[in-house]
Amino acid sequence: MTEAQHWVSFDGMTWPNPDDPTEVQWRIQYGNPAREDLAAAVSFMAAYSQLIRLPRRTREARIRSIRKATEAQR
């Protein structure tokens, strides 16, 4: 598993890659998750918690950044 395949990272946060959203989730839910899978899931949860606390404009800007980072990896 490479970082670029399953998540995008920028601005100190790690987000699931929307082009492959179920890979880590499936392994955690149904498979035998590796320690890296669990670390990624914790990172995703922390980023989401931070995102929902942001003011609306900042949150929307962050979401645009996530989309840009994902597009740049294609």
N, C-alpha and C positions, 0 to 999 in steps of 0.2 A: 504494500500500500504506500503510495507516495502522497505527500501533503497536497500537491496540486490537484490530484484526482478527486479527493473527497472533501476538501474544505478550502476556503479562501481565508487569508489572514492579512489584515491591514490595520493600521491605527491602533495596534495593541490588542485587537480582538480577533477571535477565530470564529468563522461561520461555516455552516454546512454549504457545500457547493450545490446550488439548486439544480444543476445538470445531473447530479447523482445523489439525490436526497435520501434514498433508502438504504444505501450500502451499509453504512455504519449502524443505522437504526436496525436493519434486519439482523445483523450479526449480534447486536446486543439483545434484541428481543427473542430471536429464534435460534441463533447459532451459538458458537463458543467464542465470545468476544476476547480479543487480545487486550492487553493492558493499554495499548495505543488507542484502541476503540473507546475504552472507558475514559481515557484522558481527553479524547476529542469530544465525547458527549458532555463531560463536565465543562469543557471550554465553551461549547455551544450554549449550554444552560446559563453560564455566567454572562456571556455576551447578550443573550436574550434578556436576562434580568436587567442588565445595564440599559439596553435599548428601550425597554418599556418605561423606564424612569426618566428618560430624556424629554425635554420640551418638544412639542410637535415639530417645529421647524428643524431642530437639530436631528430629531429622529428621522424625518423625511430625508434630510441630507445624508444621513448615515446609510439609509436604505439605498439611496442612489449610488453611494460609494460601493456598497456590496454588489450591486448590479454591475457597475463598471469593472470592479475587480474580477468578477466572474467572466465577463465578456473578454477581458484582457487575457485570461488563461485559455481561451478557446483556440 
